[in-house]
Amino acid sequence: MAAGEDARRFASKINQEALRLLTLIGDILKISELEELKEEKQFDKVDLEDVIRECVDNLKLQAESKNVTIKTNITKPAFIQGKKDLAEVIVYNLCDNAIRYNVENGMVIITFKDNVLSVKDTGIGIPKEYHSRIFERFFRVDKSRSKETGGTGLGLAIVKHAAKRLDATIEFESEPRKGTEIKIYFKGWENDNKHSSGRQN
């Protein structure tokens, strides 16, 4: 009986490590893809409300497993200049991080207003001395917690690259035991040159 229990435990461990490896490979491929993309010249009209709703649906089970509540506050219309796939990458990775590094019975608040996306959590927070490094690849403040949550250390690096492709800027605030807020400043669809299709060089 003990041998059978050991076998099941080892099989579960192998499965967890395999899933972690697949996630890591996927994130590395995503970063490589973003680096190889040519600079965007043509932006589409993207409804960020749809992107946020889809992201919340996709992360619902993960949030529930950690007893984390997700709340949204979206000011309409929520159209930006961008690419939907890149907007999805940004929103997903910000929300995924906010859930992973949250606390029991914590909260994630997603706000979009005046072309600014805010993802705020009530998680563990990050000490000030590490703020300049959070967008580095594989950087982790707490390596043991990252391994426990399954994080690859690439989520925010992916966000940085995707935001750069959309000509968006990032603002970051965090305090230990109080949580983290990351804001993405997008180009508005109607506010920039009346439906302009790209950047001006």
C-alpha positions as CSV (number, residue, x, y, z in Angstrom):
1,M,0.0,0.0,0.0
2,A,2.8,2.4,0.9
3,A,4.6,1.6,-2.4
4,G,1.4,2.5,-4.2
5,E,1.0,5.8,-2.4
6,D,4.6,6.7,-3.1
7,A,4.1,5.9,-6.8
8,R,1.1,8.2,-6.9
9,R,3.0,11.0,-5.1
10,F,5.9,10.7,-7.4
11,A,3.6,10.7,-10.4
12,S,1.9,13.8,-9.2
13,K,5.2,15.5,-8.6
14,I,6.4,14.6,-12.1
15,N,3.2,16.0,-13.6
16,Q,3.6,19.3,-11.7
17,E,7.2,19.7,-12.9
18,A,6.2,18.9,-16.4
19,L,3.4,21.5,-16.4
20,R,5.8,24.1,-14.9
21,L,8.3,23.3,-17.7
22,L,5.7,23.7,-20.4
23,T,4.7,27.0,-18.9
24,L,8.3,28.2,-18.9
25,I,8.8,27.1,-22.5
26,G,5.7,28.9,-23.5
27,D,6.8,32.1,-21.8
28,I,10.3,31.9,-23.4
29,L,8.7,31.4,-26.8
30,K,6.4,34.4,-26.2
31,I,9.3,36.7,-25.3
32,S,11.3,35.6,-28.3
33,E,8.3,36.2,-30.6
34,L,7.8,39.7,-29.2
35,E,11.5,40.6,-29.6
36,E,11.4,39.4,-33.2
37,L,8.3,41.3,-34.2
38,K,8.9,44.4,-36.3
39,E,7.8,47.8,-34.9
40,E,4.0,48.2,-35.2
41,K,3.0,50.8,-37.8
42,Q,-0.6,49.9,-38.1
43,F,-2.9,49.8,-35.1
44,D,-6.4,48.3,-34.8
45,K,-9.4,49.4,-32.8
46,V,-9.4,47.1,-29.8
47,D,-12.2,46.9,-27.2
48,L,-10.2,46.5,-24.0
49,E,-13.5,45.7,-22.1
50,D,-13.8,42.5,-24.1
51,V,-10.2,41.6,-23.5
52,I,-10.6,42.1,-19.7
53,R,-13.8,40.1,-19.6
54,E,-12.2,37.2,-21.4
55,C,-9.2,37.3,-19.2
56,V,-11.2,37.3,-16.0
57,D,-13.2,34.3,-17.3
58,N,-10.0,32.4,-18.1
59,L,-8.5,33.1,-14.7
60,K,-11.7,32.5,-12.7
61,L,-10.8,29.0,-11.5
62,Q,-7.2,29.9,-10.6
63,A,-8.5,32.8,-8.5
64,E,-11.1,30.6,-6.8
65,S,-8.5,28.0,-6.0
66,K,-6.6,30.7,-4.1
67,N,-9.7,32.4,-2.6
68,V,-8.9,35.6,-4.5
69,T,-11.7,37.9,-5.6
70,I,-11.5,39.7,-8.9
71,K,-13.4,43.0,-9.4
72,T,-13.6,45.1,-12.5
73,N,-14.4,48.8,-13.0
74,I,-14.4,49.7,-16.6
75,T,-15.4,53.1,-18.0
76,K,-17.0,52.9,-21.4
77,P,-16.1,53.2,-24.2
78,A,-12.9,51.2,-23.7
79,F,-11.4,51.4,-27.2
80,I,-7.6,51.7,-27.6
81,Q,-5.2,51.8,-30.5
82,G,-3.4,48.4,-30.5
83,K,-3.4,44.8,-31.4
84,K,-5.8,42.5,-29.7
85,D,-3.3,39.6,-29.2
86,L,-0.8,42.0,-27.6
87,A,-3.5,43.6,-25.4
88,E,-4.5,40.0,-24.3
89,V,-0.9,39.2,-23.4
90,I,-0.6,42.3,-21.2
91,V,-3.9,41.9,-19.4
92,Y,-3.5,38.2,-18.8
93,N,0.0,38.4,-17.4
94,L,-0.8,41.3,-15.1
95,C,-3.8,39.5,-13.7
96,D,-2.1,36.1,-13.5
97,N,0.7,37.7,-11.5
98,A,-1.8,39.6,-9.2
99,I,-3.5,36.3,-8.4
100,R,-0.3,34.2,-8.0
101,Y,1.3,36.6,-5.6
102,N,-1.8,37.5,-3.6
103,V,-2.7,36.5,-0.1
104,E,-5.5,34.2,1.1
105,N,-8.9,35.9,0.7
106,G,-7.1,38.6,-1.3
107,M,-8.5,40.8,-4.0
108,V,-7.5,41.9,-7.6
109,I,-9.1,45.1,-8.9
110,I,-8.9,45.8,-12.6
111,T,-9.8,49.3,-13.6
112,F,-9.9,51.0,-17.1
113,K,-10.5,54.7,-17.4
114,D,-9.2,57.4,-19.7
115,N,-7.0,54.9,-21.7
116,V,-5.3,53.7,-18.5
117,L,-5.4,50.1,-17.4
118,S,-4.8,49.5,-13.7
119,V,-4.3,46.0,-12.1
120,K,-4.1,46.3,-8.4
121,D,-3.8,43.5,-5.8
122,T,-3.7,43.1,-2.1
123,G,-0.7,40.7,-2.3
124,I,2.7,40.4,-0.7
125,G,4.1,43.5,-2.4
126,I,7.7,44.2,-3.4
127,P,10.3,46.1,-1.4
128,K,11.4,49.4,-2.9
129,E,15.0,48.2,-3.5
130,Y,13.7,45.7,-6.0
131,H,11.4,48.0,-8.0
132,S,14.0,48.7,-10.7
133,R,14.3,45.0,-11.4
134,I,10.8,43.7,-11.6
135,F,10.6,43.8,-15.4
136,E,13.9,41.8,-15.7
137,R,13.6,38.2,-17.1
138,F,13.5,35.5,-14.4
139,F,13.7,38.1,-11.6
140,R,11.9,36.9,-8.4
141,V,11.8,38.6,-5.0
142,D,10.9,35.4,-3.2
143,K,12.2,32.4,-5.2
144,S,10.6,29.8,-2.9
145,R,7.1,31.4,-3.2
146,S,7.5,31.7,-7.0
147,K,8.3,27.9,-7.2
148,E,5.3,27.2,-5.0
149,T,2.9,29.3,-7.2
150,G,4.3,28.0,-10.5
151,G,5.5,31.4,-11.7
152,T,8.3,31.5,-14.3
153,G,9.6,35.0,-13.6
154,L,8.8,36.1,-17.1
155,G,5.3,37.5,-16.8
156,L,6.3,41.1,-16.3
157,A,9.1,40.9,-18.9
158,I,6.4,39.8,-21.4
159,V,4.2,42.7,-20.4
160,K,7.1,45.2,-20.9
161,H,7.8,43.9,-24.4
162,A,4.1,43.8,-25.4
163,A,3.5,47.3,-24.1
164,K,6.5,48.6,-26.0
165,R,5.0,47.1,-29.2
166,L,1.8,49.1,-28.6
167,D,3.7,52.3,-27.8
168,A,2.2,52.1,-24.3
169,T,4.0,53.2,-21.1
170,I,4.1,51.4,-17.7
171,E,3.8,52.8,-14.2
172,F,4.5,50.6,-11.1
173,E,3.8,51.0,-7.4
174,S,4.3,48.4,-4.7
175,E,4.7,48.1,-0.9
176,P,5.4,45.0,1.1
177,R,2.3,43.5,2.8
178,K,0.1,46.1,1.1
179,G,0.1,45.0,-2.5
180,T,1.1,46.1,-6.0
181,E,-0.5,48.3,-8.7
182,I,0.7,48.4,-12.3
183,K,-0.8,50.9,-14.7
184,I,-0.5,50.7,-18.5
185,Y,-1.1,53.9,-20.5
186,F,-2.5,53.1,-23.9
187,K,-3.1,55.3,-26.9
188,G,-6.8,56.1,-27.1
189,W,-8.6,55.2,-30.3
190,E,-10.6,58.4,-30.7
191,N,-8.2,60.8,-28.9
192,D,-5.2,60.4,-31.2
193,N,-5.6,61.9,-34.6
194,K,-9.2,60.8,-35.0
195,H,-8.8,57.1,-35.6
196,S,-5.1,57.4,-36.7
197,S,-3.9,54.0,-37.9
198,G,-0.3,54.2,-36.5
199,R,2.6,56.2,-35.1
200,Q,4.0,59.3,-36.6
201,N,7.7,59.0,-37.4
